[in-house]
Amino acid sequence: MLWSLPKAGPALLRHLAAYVELASLDLERSRRDVGAEILATAIVAVCALFVVFMACLAVIAYTWDTPYRVAAIVWMGVGFLAAALLALLYRSNVVRAKSEFLASVRQAWQQDRVLLERILSDED
């Protein structure tokens, strides 16, 4: 096995460099994706929050001098609870469908491991 190391050395170094490059590409892609997700989520959240505040204010103003003002407030609370539950369900689906971290490096390692075992087991 030790005699096959000089044969495998250059190939191992090339593969190690390729793994480092794949890992850096995966990390950069993940960084860009997370940054874009955070920015888009922040913009949507701020805009949605203002819309919700204005809608609640409009409902309360419309029903203020009526006997339905408490019911309107309760129904808005129920609506927010339903929206939160739907968002929680959506989030669980998104998290489940997310790709694995450094997936391309793991896949390349699985393919190269077979070749590396073949090189190291060769005794000629």
Buried (B, 14 or more C-beta within 10 A) or exposed (E): EEEBEEEBEEEBEEBEEEBEEBBEEBEEEEEEEEEEEEEEEEEEEEEEEEEBEEEBEEBEEEBEEEEEBEEBEEEBEEBEEEEEEEEEEEEEEEEEEEEEEBEBBEEBBEEBEEEBEEBBEEEE
